[in-house]
């Protein structure tokens, strides 16, 4: 099962998010992956780039979940971008550590906010560990990427 399939299943079945919320989160995940690959100089398939452009400029801004909750989602996305930048800066400077590893998980902060917006406080509190456990990157493997940090 691919990471996208696993996220889709988790969003719809485990977290019981409505379709528009799940699609918006998956679009955000796809864009973040493409942008990170571009920043790292990794190859990006033209089809993935084209889809990221479409999602950024058309699909995500018109998604019904996003339009209903933009005032809450925009600051969370801004914070996630800033945390990604901080992590990227630390990694490029040879200062990757436990902190920069955690900063990379900011996408899951947005997922947690979506769960709160959809299900409310009590259910979000119950599901918080399930959401944060979605972060599948292993710290030991992260350290292997930056052996001189």
N, C-alpha and C positions, 0 to 999 in steps of 0.2 A: 504494500500500500504506500503510495507516495505521501509526502508531507502535506500536500494540498488536500488529498483525499482524507487523510487523518484529521486535518483541521476542519474540513467540511463536516465530517461525521461528528466530531466533538462539538462543534458549534450547534449543529441541528439536533443531535440526539442527546448528548450529555447535558449541554447548557440550555437546550430547548429554545434557542434564539429563533425569532421569526426569519423568514427567508431574506427579507431586505437587509436585516442587520447582518446576517451571515455573509451575504454577498458583498456588502460594504467592507466587512472585515477581511474577506478573502482578496478583494481588490486592493485594499491597503497593503496586505501582506505581499501580493505580487509586485506592486509598485516599489515597495521597500527593497525587495530582493533585486529588482532590476537596477534601481538607483545605486544600491550598495555595490553591485557588480561593476557598474560604470565607474564609480568612485575608485574601486580597487583595480581597475584596468582589466578585469576579467572579461572574457568573451560573452557577449549578449546576442542571442539570436534575434534577427531583425523582427521576427514575428512577436517576440516577447517585448521588444522595445516599442513596436507599433501599438501593442495592446496596452502597455503602461501609459503611453501618451493618451490613448482613448480613455482609459480609466481615470486618469488624472484630470482631464479636461472636460469629459462628457459624462461618463457613467457615475463616478463617485459624487460629483456635485449635484446630480439630479436624483440620486438614490433617495427613496422616500424616507428611509430611516435617518439618513444624514440630514435631509432638509428639516425633519422634525426635531432633530437634536443638535444641530450645527453649533449652537451657542455653547454647548458642553463639550462637543467633540473637537472643535477647533483648538482650544487651549491644550487639550490632551495631546493632540497631534503635534502642536508646536513644542510641547515639552519633550515628546518622544524624539522629535527631530534634533533638538538640542542635546539630548542624552546620547543619541547616535553620534553626533558630531564630536562630543566630548570623548566618547569611546574611540572613535576613529583617530582623533588627534593624539590620544595616549598611545594607541597602537603604532601610529606612524613615527612617534617620537621614541619608541622603544620603551615605553613606560606602561605597557599592558600589565594589568594585575587583577586582583579580585574585584576591585571597584569598577574598572572598565568593563569587565565581564558582565557585571550586573547592569551597567548602563545599557548594554546591548539588548536587554530584555524589555525595553520600554514599550514595544508593541503590545506586550501582554498587560501593561498598565491600561492601554486603550481597550483591550478586550474586557478587562475587569470593569471598566467604566460602562461599556456596552451592556454587560450583564446587569449592572446596577440600574441603568436606564430602562432596561426591558423588564426586569423582575423586581426591582425595588430593594431597599436596604436589607431586609431579613434574608431573602433568598440569596442576594449577593454575598452576604456574610457567610452563609452556608456553603456557597460554591467557590469562595475565594481561593482556597487551596487547590481545587481542581483547575481553576483558570491558571494560576501561577505555575502549576506543574506541567502545563503545556510547553513551557520553555524547555526544549529538548536538547539544547547545546550542552555538552559536557565540559566542565571546567578543565579537566586534564587535557582534553583535545584542544581547547582554546589555548592553553599554555604552550602546547606543541607548535602552534602557529607563530608564536612569539617567543622563541627560546632565549633571546638576548634581553628580554624585558626584566 
